Amino acid sequence: MIDLMNSLTRTEKILIGGLAIAVTAILGTFIGLSWFNYPAADDFCFAAKARDLGFFEAQAFWRQHWSGRYTLNAVWTALMTPADMVTAYRFPPMILLVSTWLGFSFLLDRMARGQLGKLFSLLLGGIATALFIAGIPDVAQTFYWQGGSITYQLANVLLLFLAGLLAWRETTAKSRGLQILIFWIAGGLTIAIIGANEISLLLTGSILCGGAGYALWTRRNSRVFWIGLVAIALVAALISILAPGNYQRYSGIETDPMLRPTPWLAALLYLPWVVLRILYWLSNLSLWLSGFILLITTFQLARARLYTDGQFKKSFLLLPAVWISLIFLLSAIGFLINHYPLPERAESVIYLLFLIGWPPSFVIIAHWLMNNNAGCHDRRRVAPALALLMVSLLGAPNIFEAYKDAYRGYRYSQEMQARIADIQKAKQQGEVDIMVASLSRPPRTLFATDIATDSGNFRNQCLSEYYQVKSIRLGASARP
């Protein structure tokens, strides 16, 4: 990797500089949009329970009546506790965006055994973050609405750091003291991830069990490390799964008014849905360009590892096979429980798995198909690929939508401020059944959900519980 940095041409260095500016602009845009962010739906329920019960009693309530997602329950309650919840609501998306970038940077740096250099690791982490933002099904549910972001994206961030620690332990962490420190940090991250949501629970458990199985099979000196993490994960999973709230919530599915396909129809729709989702991700030109650049720049290094006596070692194909199988396995959970695909916020976990597995799988499959054809290696193709990568990232639909939402976000913020002022004014005047104006054109990047005209809707009930009035519902359209 050091040789790679020293061998960059002047054109490549200029393009990498341009790519750094583009990535900074992308991240800056999404961080800036956080200033226009506002609470919605369940946020108000968690805030009301934190105010009425206190932090610890609220945890007991959610575990008993809602779910065993102890990390979600604790973090979400804490974030909804401040008196000025609206102002505080702006900062979690900023923290998640920055920590996503740092998580990717840390993972890539540890995978490269620290040979990339800090600045280049940060750049690659920024590119990975832009690729992640470009591919997630719903930006609002992933980063801005805390009901989704704390459930899934917080777990995604922690998983990135956990994966980086695991790579560090298996590569360059040689001192005993460092290995012990990594174990306890990794154990804490494992506990936190498992307590966030069930998809991340299964993904983390699969990674740890796979690592433990490989360490035992190859008799690596890290096998005690992996077995210890599996034991921690098992205890944490039992604590989460056995919570009474899980069963109370699951039993409510039978009375849920939402129309659901029959089990047989859901089973028939499962495979086409997952295949189409993967094809949608593969339609992103940036993914192919990033894989192509990695293939060329690591060609000699990969050939030294993937070939023996000039022949490709087919055992490496096991990694792409496990990667794809795990994507299908995790995607099946939604169809199994709800007879529907996973909600968009949950699919961000599946996409993170796809994005992490894409680079090594692309390189492995490409070398297998090339069959040691060194003629496919041409460094002159790197410069145009870098230029196309910069253009494709800037023009990705999710990112382009964020540019447009810079104005819509300002208008959305003004309308939400007016709604809050109307509620507070009506409450001061003694009104208990309050009607507020609907939003004119909410920004897709920020907007996850809104209250309804039906005051009995759970989102309306959360809002009225928070403001301590009988009911709140939508009325006429907002200001044009």
C-alpha positions as CSV (number, residue, x, y, z in Angstrom):
1,M,0.0,0.0,0.0
2,I,2.9,2.4,0.7
3,D,4.3,1.6,-2.7
4,L,0.9,2.4,-4.2
5,M,0.9,5.9,-2.6
6,N,4.4,6.6,-3.8
7,S,3.6,5.4,-7.4
8,L,0.6,7.7,-7.9
9,T,0.9,9.8,-11.0
10,R,0.3,13.6,-11.0
11,T,-3.1,13.1,-12.6
12,E,-4.1,10.5,-10.1
13,K,-3.1,12.8,-7.2
14,I,-5.2,15.6,-8.7
15,L,-8.2,13.4,-9.1
16,I,-7.9,12.0,-5.6
17,G,-7.8,15.6,-4.3
18,G,-11.0,16.3,-6.3
19,L,-12.5,13.1,-4.9
20,A,-11.7,14.3,-1.4
21,I,-13.4,17.6,-2.0
22,A,-16.5,15.9,-3.4
23,V,-16.7,13.5,-0.4
24,T,-16.3,16.4,2.0
25,A,-19.1,18.3,0.2
26,I,-21.4,15.3,0.3
27,L,-20.9,14.7,4.1
28,G,-21.1,18.4,4.7
29,T,-24.5,18.6,3.0
30,F,-26.0,15.8,5.0
31,I,-24.5,17.2,8.3
32,G,-25.9,20.6,7.4
33,L,-29.4,19.2,6.8
34,S,-29.4,18.0,10.4
35,W,-30.1,21.6,11.5
36,F,-33.6,21.3,9.9
37,N,-34.4,18.0,11.7
38,Y,-37.4,17.5,13.9
39,P,-38.8,14.7,16.1
40,A,-41.6,12.4,14.8
41,A,-43.9,9.5,15.9
42,D,-42.4,7.3,18.6
43,D,-39.9,10.0,19.6
44,F,-42.6,11.8,21.5
45,C,-43.7,8.6,23.3
46,F,-40.1,8.0,24.5
47,A,-39.8,11.6,25.6
48,A,-43.1,11.5,27.4
49,K,-42.2,8.2,29.2
50,A,-38.8,9.6,30.2
51,R,-40.5,12.8,31.6
52,D,-43.2,10.9,33.5
53,L,-41.4,7.8,34.7
54,G,-37.7,8.9,34.8
55,F,-34.9,7.2,32.9
56,F,-34.7,3.9,34.8
57,E,-38.4,3.3,35.3
58,A,-38.9,4.0,31.6
59,Q,-36.4,1.2,30.8
60,A,-38.4,-1.2,32.8
61,F,-41.6,-0.1,31.1
62,W,-40.2,-0.5,27.6
63,R,-38.7,-3.9,28.4
64,Q,-42.0,-5.1,29.8
65,H,-44.3,-3.7,27.2
66,W,-42.4,-3.0,24.0
67,S,-39.1,-4.9,23.3
68,G,-35.9,-6.2,24.8
69,R,-33.8,-3.9,22.7
70,Y,-32.0,-2.6,25.7
71,T,-29.5,-0.4,23.8
72,L,-32.2,1.2,21.8
73,N,-34.4,1.8,24.8
74,A,-31.6,3.4,26.9
75,V,-30.1,5.6,24.2
76,W,-33.4,6.7,22.7
77,T,-34.8,7.6,26.1
78,A,-31.6,9.5,27.0
79,L,-31.7,11.5,23.8
80,M,-35.4,12.4,24.3
81,T,-34.8,13.5,27.9
82,P,-33.5,17.1,27.4
83,A,-36.1,19.8,28.1
84,D,-35.4,21.4,24.7
85,M,-35.9,18.2,22.8
86,V,-36.3,20.0,19.4
87,T,-32.9,21.7,19.6
88,A,-31.2,18.5,20.9
89,Y,-32.7,16.5,18.0
90,R,-30.4,18.1,15.5
91,F,-27.2,16.6,16.9
92,P,-27.6,12.8,16.8
93,P,-27.7,12.7,13.0
94,M,-24.5,14.7,12.9
95,I,-22.8,12.3,15.3
96,L,-24.0,9.3,13.4
97,L,-22.8,10.7,10.1
98,V,-19.3,11.5,11.4
99,S,-19.1,8.2,13.3
100,T,-20.1,6.3,10.2
101,W,-17.2,7.9,8.4
102,L,-14.8,7.2,11.2
103,G,-16.0,3.6,11.5
104,F,-15.4,2.9,7.8
105,S,-12.0,4.6,8.1
106,F,-11.0,2.6,11.1
107,L,-12.1,-0.7,9.5
108,L,-10.2,0.0,6.3
109,D,-7.1,1.1,8.2
110,R,-7.1,-2.1,10.3
111,M,-7.8,-4.3,7.2
112,A,-4.8,-2.7,5.5
113,R,-2.7,-3.3,8.7
114,G,-2.1,0.4,9.2
115,Q,-0.2,0.8,5.9
116,L,-2.6,3.2,4.2
117,G,-1.7,6.2,6.3
118,K,-4.3,8.1,8.4
119,L,-5.3,10.7,5.8
120,F,-5.8,8.1,3.0
121,S,-7.7,5.9,5.4
122,L,-10.0,8.9,6.2
123,L,-10.5,9.5,2.5
124,L,-11.4,5.9,1.8
125,G,-13.7,6.0,4.8
126,G,-15.4,9.0,3.3
127,I,-15.8,7.3,0.0
128,A,-17.3,4.3,1.7
129,T,-19.7,6.5,3.7
130,A,-20.8,8.2,0.5
131,L,-21.4,4.8,-1.1
132,F,-23.4,3.8,2.0
133,I,-25.6,6.9,1.8
134,A,-26.1,6.4,-1.9
135,G,-27.4,2.9,-1.5
136,I,-29.6,2.9,1.7
137,P,-33.3,2.7,0.9
138,D,-34.4,5.6,3.1
139,V,-32.0,8.3,4.3
140,A,-34.5,9.8,6.7
141,Q,-35.1,6.6,8.5
142,T,-31.4,5.7,8.6
143,F,-29.9,9.0,9.9
144,Y,-32.5,11.6,10.8
145,W,-35.5,9.9,12.5
146,Q,-34.1,8.7,15.8
147,G,-36.7,5.9,16.0
148,G,-34.8,4.3,13.0
149,S,-31.3,5.7,13.4
150,I,-30.8,4.6,17.0
151,T,-32.3,1.2,16.3
152,Y,-30.2,0.4,13.2
153,Q,-27.6,3.0,12.2
154,L,-26.1,3.1,15.7
155,A,-25.7,-0.7,15.5
156,N,-24.2,-0.3,12.0
157,V,-21.6,2.2,13.4
158,L,-20.7,0.0,16.3
159,L,-20.4,-3.0,14.0
160,L,-17.9,-1.2,11.8
161,F,-15.7,-0.5,14.9
162,L,-16.2,-4.1,16.1
163,A,-15.1,-5.5,12.7
164,G,-12.1,-3.2,12.7
165,L,-11.1,-4.5,16.2
166,L,-11.5,-8.1,15.0
167,A,-9.3,-7.5,12.0
168,W,-6.7,-5.8,14.3
169,R,-6.7,-8.7,16.7
170,E,-6.1,-11.2,13.8
171,T,-3.4,-9.2,12.1
172,T,-1.1,-6.7,13.9
173,A,-2.2,-6.8,17.6
174,K,0.7,-8.8,19.0
175,S,1.2,-7.6,22.5
176,R,-0.8,-9.4,25.2
177,G,-2.0,-6.2,26.8
178,L,-3.4,-4.9,23.5
179,Q,-5.1,-8.2,22.8
180,I,-6.8,-8.1,26.2
181,L,-7.9,-4.5,25.7
182,I,-9.3,-5.3,22.3
183,F,-11.3,-8.2,23.8
184,W,-13.0,-6.1,26.4
185,I,-13.8,-3.3,24.0
186,A,-15.1,-5.8,21.4
187,G,-17.2,-7.5,24.2
188,G,-18.7,-4.1,25.1
189,L,-19.5,-3.4,21.4
190,T,-21.0,-6.8,21.0
191,I,-23.4,-6.3,24.0
192,A,-24.4,-2.9,22.6
193,I,-25.0,-4.1,19.0
194,I,-27.1,-7.1,20.1
195,G,-29.3,-4.9,22.3
196,A,-30.1,-2.5,19.4
197,N,-32.1,-4.7,17.0
198,E,-32.6,-8.4,15.9
199,I,-31.1,-8.1,12.4
200,S,-27.8,-6.7,13.8
201,L,-28.0,-9.4,16.6
202,L,-28.1,-12.2,14.0
203,L,-25.4,-10.5,11.8
204,T,-23.0,-10.0,14.7
205,G,-23.7,-13.5,16.0
206,S,-22.9,-15.0,12.5
207,I,-19.6,-13.1,12.3
208,L,-18.5,-14.1,15.7
209,C,-19.5,-17.8,15.2
210,G,-17.8,-17.8,11.9
211,G,-14.6,-16.4,13.3
212,A,-14.7,-18.8,16.2
213,G,-15.3,-21.8,13.9
214,Y,-12.4,-20.7,11.7
215,A,-10.1,-20.1,14.6
216,L,-10.8,-23.6,16.1
217,W,-10.5,-25.3,12.7
218,T,-7.1,-23.7,12.0
219,R,-6.0,-23.9,15.7
220,R,-5.2,-20.2,15.8
221,N,-4.0,-18.7,19.1
222,S,-7.0,-16.3,19.0
223,R,-9.6,-19.1,19.5
224,V,-10.1,-18.3,23.2
225,F,-10.7,-14.7,22.2
226,W,-13.4,-15.7,19.7
227,I,-15.0,-18.2,22.0
228,G,-15.2,-15.5,24.7
229,L,-16.9,-13.1,22.4
230,V,-19.4,-15.8,21.3
231,A,-20.2,-16.5,25.0
232,I,-20.8,-12.7,25.6
233,A,-23.0,-12.5,22.5
234,L,-25.1,-15.5,23.6
235,V,-25.8,-14.0,27.1
236,A,-26.6,-10.6,25.6
237,A,-28.9,-12.3,23.0
238,L,-30.8,-14.2,25.7
239,I,-31.3,-11.0,27.8
240,S,-32.7,-9.2,24.7
241,I,-34.8,-12.1,23.3
242,L,-36.4,-13.2,26.6
243,A,-37.8,-9.7,27.4
244,P,-41.6,-9.9,28.0
245,G,-42.1,-6.9,25.7
246,N,-41.0,-8.9,22.6
247,Y,-43.9,-11.3,23.0
248,Q,-46.4,-8.6,23.8
249,R,-45.4,-6.8,20.7
250,Y,-45.4,-9.9,18.5
251,S,-48.8,-10.9,19.7
252,G,-50.1,-7.5,18.4
253,I,-49.4,-8.6,14.9
254,E,-52.5,-10.7,14.8
255,T,-54.7,-7.6,15.5
256,D,-52.7,-5.3,13.3
257,P,-55.1,-3.9,10.6
258,M,-52.4,-3.9,7.9
259,L,-53.0,-6.3,5.1
260,R,-50.5,-9.1,4.9
261,P,-49.8,-11.7,2.2
262,T,-50.4,-15.3,3.1
263,P,-47.4,-17.3,4.2
264,W,-47.2,-19.1,0.9
265,L,-47.4,-15.9,-1.1
266,A,-44.7,-14.3,1.1
267,A,-42.5,-17.3,0.5
268,L,-43.0,-17.0,-3.3
269,L,-42.1,-13.2,-3.2
270,Y,-39.1,-13.7,-1.0
271,L,-36.5,-14.7,-3.6
272,P,-37.5,-12.2,-6.3
273,W,-37.5,-9.4,-3.8
274,V,-33.9,-10.2,-2.5
275,V,-32.6,-10.7,-6.1
276,L,-34.2,-7.4,-7.2
277,R,-32.8,-5.6,-4.2
278,I,-29.3,-6.9,-5.0
279,L,-29.7,-5.9,-8.6
280,Y,-30.7,-2.4,-7.5
281,W,-27.6,-2.1,-5.5
282,L,-25.5,-3.4,-8.4
283,S,-27.0,-0.7,-10.6
284,N,-24.9,1.9,-8.8
285,L,-21.9,2.7,-11.0
286,S,-19.9,3.9,-8.1
287,L,-19.8,0.3,-6.7
288,W,-18.3,-1.1,-9.9
289,L,-15.8,1.7,-10.2
290,S,-14.6,1.4,-6.6
291,G,-14.2,-2.4,-7.1
292,F,-12.4,-1.9,-10.4
293,I,-10.0,0.6,-8.9
294,L,-9.3,-1.8,-6.0
295,L,-8.7,-4.6,-8.5
296,I,-6.1,-2.7,-10.4
297,T,-4.3,-1.1,-7.5
298,T,-4.0,-4.4,-5.5
299,F,-3.5,-6.7,-8.5
300,Q,0.0,-7.9,-7.6
301,L,-0.8,-8.2,-3.9
302,A,-4.0,-10.1,-4.5
303,R,-2.3,-12.4,-7.0
304,A,0.3,-13.3,-4.5
305,R,-2.4,-14.3,-2.0
306,L,-5.0,-15.9,-4.3
307,Y,-2.7,-18.1,-6.4
308,T,-0.5,-21.1,-5.8
309,D,1.9,-22.2,-8.5
310,G,0.0,-20.0,-11.0
311,Q,-3.4,-21.5,-10.2
312,F,-6.2,-19.7,-8.5
313,K,-7.1,-21.2,-5.1
314,K,-10.8,-21.9,-5.4
315,S,-11.2,-22.1,-1.7
316,F,-11.3,-18.3,-1.7
317,L,-14.7,-18.5,-3.5
318,L,-16.1,-19.5,-0.1
319,L,-16.0,-15.9,1.0
320,P,-18.4,-14.5,-1.7
321,A,-20.6,-17.6,-1.2
322,V,-21.0,-17.0,2.5
323,W,-21.5,-13.3,1.9
324,I,-24.4,-13.7,-0.5
325,S,-25.9,-16.5,1.6
326,L,-25.9,-14.2,4.7
327,I,-27.6,-11.5,2.7
328,F,-30.4,-13.9,1.7
329,L,-30.6,-15.3,5.3
330,L,-31.0,-11.9,7.0
331,S,-33.5,-10.7,4.3
332,A,-35.7,-13.6,5.0
333,I,-36.5,-12.4,8.6
334,G,-39.1,-9.8,7.4
335,F,-40.9,-12.4,5.3
336,L,-40.8,-14.9,8.1
337,I,-42.3,-12.7,10.8
338,N,-44.4,-10.0,8.9
339,H,-44.7,-11.7,5.5
340,Y,-43.2,-8.4,4.1
341,P,-39.7,-7.3,3.3
342,L,-37.8,-5.7,6.1
343,P,-38.6,-2.0,6.6
344,E,-36.2,0.4,4.9
345,R,-34.4,1.3,8.1
346,A,-33.7,-2.3,8.8
347,E,-32.5,-2.9,5.2
348,S,-29.6,-0.5,6.0
349,V,-28.1,-3.3,8.0
350,I,-28.3,-5.7,5.0
351,Y,-26.8,-3.0,2.7
352,L,-23.9,-2.5,5.2
353,L,-23.2,-6.2,4.9
354,F,-23.4,-6.0,1.1
355,L,-21.1,-3.0,1.1
356,I,-18.5,-4.5,3.4
357,G,-18.4,-7.8,1.5
358,W,-18.4,-6.2,-2.0
359,P,-14.7,-5.2,-2.3
360,P,-13.1,-8.5,-1.4
361,S,-15.8,-10.5,-3.2
362,F,-15.3,-8.4,-6.4
363,V,-11.5,-8.9,-6.3
364,I,-11.8,-12.7,-5.6
365,I,-14.4,-13.3,-8.4
366,A,-12.5,-11.1,-10.9
367,H,-9.3,-13.0,-10.4
368,W,-11.1,-16.3,-10.6
369,L,-12.7,-15.2,-14.0
370,M,-9.4,-13.7,-15.3
371,N,-7.6,-17.0,-14.5
372,N,-4.2,-15.2,-13.9
373,N,-4.5,-13.1,-17.0
374,A,-2.1,-10.3,-16.1
375,G,-3.0,-8.4,-19.2
376,C,-6.2,-7.2,-17.5
377,H,-4.0,-5.1,-15.2
378,D,-3.5,-1.6,-16.6
379,R,-2.8,1.3,-14.3
380,R,-3.7,3.8,-17.1
381,R,-7.4,2.9,-16.4
382,V,-7.2,4.2,-12.8
383,A,-7.4,7.9,-13.6
384,P,-10.6,7.8,-15.8
385,A,-12.1,5.4,-13.2
386,L,-11.4,8.0,-10.4
387,A,-13.0,10.8,-12.5
388,L,-16.1,8.7,-13.1
389,L,-16.3,7.7,-9.5
390,M,-16.3,11.4,-8.4
391,V,-19.1,12.2,-10.9
392,S,-21.2,9.1,-10.0
393,L,-21.0,9.8,-6.3
394,L,-22.1,13.4,-6.7
395,G,-24.9,12.4,-9.0
396,A,-26.3,9.5,-6.9
397,P,-30.1,9.9,-6.4
398,N,-30.0,10.0,-2.6
399,I,-27.2,12.6,-2.7
400,F,-28.8,14.7,-5.4
401,E,-32.0,14.7,-3.4
402,A,-30.1,16.1,-0.4
403,Y,-28.9,19.0,-2.5
404,K,-32.5,19.8,-3.4
405,D,-33.7,19.4,0.2
406,A,-31.4,22.2,1.4
407,Y,-34.2,24.6,0.5
408,R,-37.0,22.3,1.4
409,G,-35.4,21.6,4.7
410,Y,-35.5,25.3,5.6
411,R,-39.2,25.5,4.7
412,Y,-39.9,22.3,6.6
413,S,-38.1,23.8,9.6
414,Q,-40.2,26.9,9.5
415,E,-43.5,24.9,9.2
416,M,-42.5,22.7,12.1
417,Q,-41.6,25.7,14.3
418,A,-45.0,27.2,13.4
419,R,-46.8,23.9,14.3
420,I,-45.0,23.7,17.7
421,A,-45.9,27.3,18.4
422,D,-49.6,26.6,17.5
423,I,-49.8,23.7,19.8
424,Q,-48.3,25.6,22.7
425,K,-50.6,28.6,22.1
426,A,-53.7,26.4,21.9
427,K,-52.6,24.6,25.1
428,Q,-52.2,27.9,26.9
429,Q,-55.7,28.9,25.8
430,G,-57.1,25.7,27.4
431,E,-57.8,23.7,24.3
432,V,-57.5,20.0,24.6
433,D,-58.5,18.9,21.1
434,I,-56.0,20.7,18.9
435,M,-55.9,20.8,15.1
436,V,-52.6,21.7,13.3
437,A,-51.7,22.5,9.7
438,S,-50.3,19.8,7.5
439,L,-46.9,20.2,5.9
440,S,-46.7,21.6,2.4
441,R,-43.9,19.6,0.8
442,P,-41.6,17.8,3.3
443,P,-38.0,17.1,2.3
444,R,-37.5,13.4,1.5
445,T,-34.1,13.4,3.0
446,L,-35.3,14.5,6.5
447,F,-39.0,13.5,6.6
448,A,-39.8,10.0,7.9
449,T,-43.5,10.2,9.0
450,D,-46.1,12.6,10.2
451,I,-49.3,12.6,12.3
452,A,-52.6,11.9,10.6
453,T,-56.1,13.4,10.4
454,D,-57.2,10.5,12.7
455,S,-56.4,11.5,16.3
456,G,-56.5,7.8,17.3
457,N,-53.4,7.1,15.1
458,F,-50.5,6.1,17.4
459,R,-48.3,8.9,16.0
460,N,-51.0,11.4,17.0
461,Q,-51.3,9.7,20.4
462,C,-47.6,10.0,21.0
463,L,-47.7,13.7,20.2
464,S,-50.7,14.4,22.4
465,E,-49.1,12.4,25.3
466,Y,-46.0,14.5,25.0
467,Y,-47.9,17.8,25.0
468,Q,-50.3,16.5,27.6
469,V,-53.5,17.2,25.7
470,K,-56.5,15.0,24.8
471,S,-55.8,14.9,21.1
472,I,-53.9,16.5,18.2
473,R,-54.7,15.9,14.5
474,L,-54.0,17.4,11.1
475,G,-56.3,19.9,9.6
476,A,-56.0,22.0,6.4
477,S,-52.8,22.2,4.3
478,A,-50.0,24.3,5.6
479,R,-48.9,27.7,4.2
480,P,-48.0,27.5,0.5
